Amino acid sequence: MIIGYVSDAHIGYATDIWSPGPAPLPEKLTPPLAALVAGVKKAGITPVKFAGGHGSVGDYAPLAALEGK
């Protein structure tokens, strides 16, 4: 998995793991979404928004908040 990150804008990017925006988040993290959250932590980045490879953008905080549920 590759996570793109524009530090000045605090925007992360991943494709085919999460398409933020159109569909609601699951009640708990799926394995791919858990890997994305873990990758963000491991990289030490602080995204505010995440862009998906299919054209949508969404807030990252609600996804990260699912960790541990």
One Martini backbone bead per residue (centre of mass of N, CA, C, O) as a GRO file, in nm:
protein
   69
    1MET     BB    1   0.098   0.035   0.021
    2ILE     BB    2   0.017   0.371  -0.074
    3ILE     BB    3   0.070   0.694   0.080
    4GLY     BB    4  -0.028   0.995   0.020
    5TYR     BB    5   0.120   1.334   0.102
    6VAL     BB    6   0.017   1.671   0.181
    7SER     BB    7   0.141   1.864   0.421
    8ASP     BB    8   0.031   2.157   0.377
    9ALA     BB    9  -0.282   2.029   0.345
   10HIS     BB   10  -0.349   1.758   0.491
   11ILE     BB   11  -0.341   1.528   0.250
   12GLY     BB   12  -0.450   1.222   0.170
   13TYR     BB   13  -0.372   0.914  -0.032
   14ALA     BB   14  -0.587   0.658  -0.172
   15THR     BB   15  -0.644   0.346  -0.345
   16ASP     BB   16  -0.888   0.094  -0.303
   17ILE     BB   17  -0.946   0.132   0.020
   18TRP     BB   18  -1.074   0.432   0.010
   19SER     BB   19  -1.400   0.601  -0.048
   20PRO     BB   20  -1.471   0.888   0.033
   21GLY     BB   21  -1.822   0.994   0.109
   22PRO     BB   22  -2.061   0.826  -0.039
   23ALA     BB   23  -2.018   0.622   0.189
   24PRO     BB   24  -2.053   0.497   0.474
   25LEU     BB   25  -1.919   0.401   0.741
   26PRO     BB   26  -1.843   0.162   0.922
   27GLU     BB   27  -1.869   0.047   1.245
   28LYS     BB   28  -1.600  -0.101   1.166
   29LEU     BB   29  -1.304  -0.198   1.083
   30THR     BB   30  -1.154  -0.302   0.820
   31PRO     BB   31  -0.871  -0.432   0.712
   32PRO     BB   32  -0.801  -0.200   0.511
   33LEU     BB   33  -0.864   0.037   0.707
   34ALA     BB   34  -0.666  -0.050   0.928
   35ALA     BB   35  -0.415  -0.025   0.747
   36LEU     BB   36  -0.443   0.277   0.698
   37VAL     BB   37  -0.429   0.375   0.990
   38ALA     BB   38  -0.155   0.240   1.050
   39GLY     BB   39   0.003   0.390   0.825
   40VAL     BB   40  -0.034   0.671   0.935
   41LYS     BB   41   0.106   0.622   1.203
   42LYS     BB   42   0.379   0.513   1.098
   43ALA     BB   43   0.436   0.784   0.927
   44GLY     BB   44   0.343   1.047   1.093
   45ILE     BB   45   0.080   1.161   0.991
   46THR     BB   46  -0.178   1.453   0.946
   47PRO     BB   47  -0.464   1.408   0.833
   48VAL     BB   48  -0.774   1.567   0.749
   49LYS     BB   49  -0.779   1.456   0.463
   50PHE     BB   50  -0.913   1.230   0.205
   51ALA     BB   51  -0.821   1.091  -0.103
   52GLY     BB   52  -0.954   0.924  -0.363
   53GLY     BB   53  -0.912   0.752  -0.669
   54HIS     BB   54  -1.244   0.828  -0.740
   55GLY     BB   55  -1.291   1.157  -0.646
   56SER     BB   56  -1.300   1.160  -0.335
   57VAL     BB   57  -1.366   1.344  -0.022
   58GLY     BB   58  -1.260   1.321   0.332
   59ASP     BB   59  -1.263   1.284   0.653
   60TYR     BB   60  -1.042   1.124   0.880
   61ALA     BB   61  -1.140   1.115   1.180
   62PRO     BB   62  -1.377   0.907   1.160
   63LEU     BB   63  -1.194   0.672   1.086
   64ALA     BB   64  -0.994   0.681   1.329
   65ALA     BB   65  -1.228   0.644   1.549
   66LEU     BB   66  -1.270   0.326   1.486
   67GLU     BB   67  -1.052   0.255   1.653
   68GLY     BB   68  -1.135  -0.005   1.882
   69LYS     BB   69  -1.438  -0.109   1.787
   0.00000   0.00000   0.00000
